[in-house]
Amino acid sequence: MSSIEANGKTYETDEEGYLADLNTWDKDVAVVMAQIDDCELTENHWEVINFLREYYEEYQIAPAVRVLTKAIGKKLGKDKGNSKYLYELFPYGPAKQACKYAGLPKPTGCV
Amino acid sequence: MADFDIPELKEFPVVPHIQEGTMAHSKPFVSKEQFQEPLGFPGELVDNWQEVAYDKMEELTGKYRSLAVFLDSCVKCGACTDKCHYYLGTSDPKNMPVARQDLFRKVYRRRFTFAGKYFPKLVGAVDLTEDVLNDWYSYFHQCSQCRRCSVYCPYGIDTAEISMAAREVMDEIGVGQKYCNEIIAKVYKIGNNLGLPQPALADTLEGLEEDIEDDTGVTVRLPLDVKGADVLVVTPSADFFAEPHVDGLMGYAKVFHEAGISWTLSSHASEAANFGMFIGSYENMRKVSLRIREAALDLGVKRIIFGECGHAWRVAYSFLNTLAGPFDFLDPKYPVPMHIMEFTHDLIQRDALTLDKSANDDMVLTYHDSCNVARASRMGPKPGGQFVLPREVIKASCNHFYDMPQDTIHEATFCCGGGGGLLTDDLMELRVKGALPRMEALKHVVETHGVTHMAAICAICKSQFAKVLPYYGFQMDSIVSVHQLVSNAIVLGNKQ
């Protein structure tokens, strides 16, 4: 099992760097995960990460890209409610990269 | 962008010189115990793995006559050598279909043929050693089971079937592939590849209804688990989740709305894809298929229609009746099952839809034939309907359409590079390189006809292209769903 160190704590991850246990997530590990990808988390990133975590808590799955863009559009203004904006924040793909930082499992299937 | 070399797009396709071993490092993550056991496979490599593998090979070659014939009949003519997109994209000679088959064939010869038992060196027969198993794991996960090579083989040898057999043998000894097996386990637990539970699905569909209403002013339903509906639509779960898939799903909904036919999705059978086929496991393929039968019976529908998903249509068209039939409870007036393309095409033929082609005037389209639809199925009443129907639906929905070069479409189509259970990030290098022939064909029509978008009817193709197009300098959103074009063009509320 792989792992990530953040603030003196060890977090177990799978082969692709997703947290093995969703409950071990905290903000420190999200910051370190982003650093590994050369990404600095801004307020805008946190809006997305927080929404993902809220959605996951309710539905036990990450939201569809469209659900995410709509929610972000409502929160941050229509100009940001599109996948282009999300790809600017998370260039490896909002569904996968943002899920990883939020501690959620990776979406699987033909996506 | 990538830690590997991205192949250069040439003006004309060039068959590369061989470079041995360039893809020997490419291996997907191995499945873990928790994904193996729900599928009935051991959690890790079993102690007597060679014996178990030989027994399985004997069982498979005994059970599937085709497999034994494919292993016995190759004459090494070489017709297949330059037909595989993975060979063309990687230059690794083990990605030549004949060489891939030989990884399996040489062990088969050693164990099951007279010459291989007594004169192994003369016929290139070897035991299943650890090195051979490593090669199997690597190179049988570099075959997308697209069957292009079999079109050119004078004996019709189907490498896909050999890949499936090899993967099944590996699963049987405890060496499964994480991507496929995790997904199949999710279907058993939740009902779809994504792991999308019923409440999330219901919420997603509600959101799409809102979007259509905001966009068109018309209330179009995306019903879920509605008993007594006429039609059960079974579609890949990517249609609920990813772009441009979801635009296609909204297209189906608008078509049903205009046709005035009641339909429903099912949370129990919320997946058209059937990864059981990719791992060659009849039992798992059957178990996944049975969910569709159960949902159809439970909801009391009269017809089953499949959404845009390539290998799902192969399983549905070619195997569904024997896997999960008989479907004698459905309305015998309609084919079992039916493809959404047949449904929409029929409505267009009968002038039951109003399509405003100019709604797609911002695009110049081409069409990517998905391998499993092109080479393993059919649509409509005539041979070749699987090529004709999607093109006719596209042409009815837009003004500008151009086909890619002849040797890259219809039955000669190239795989997107991500089919057959390879659409996973741990195989990104393979996926990018395997997309080369399709990207070259696309570049050709971009340059000669100003094509801006490529349409497809397979969830894997759509996700694969959205990911790999940027590596070749194209926009990620230049891949579209066919029913997305229909969705853009359809004029709602026009036909009564």
Interface residues (C-beta under 8 A of the other chain):
Chain A: E15 E16 E58 Y59 Q60 I61 P63 A64 V65 R66 V67 K70 S83 Y87 G93 A95 K96 P105 P107 T108 G109 C110 V111
Chain B: F29 K178 Y179 E182 I183 K186 N192 N193 L194 G195 L196 P197 P199 A200 D203 T204 G207 L208 D211 P236 S237 A238 F240 F241 A242 E243 H245 V246 E271 A273 C309 L423 D425 D426 A459 I460 K462 S463 K467 M476 D477
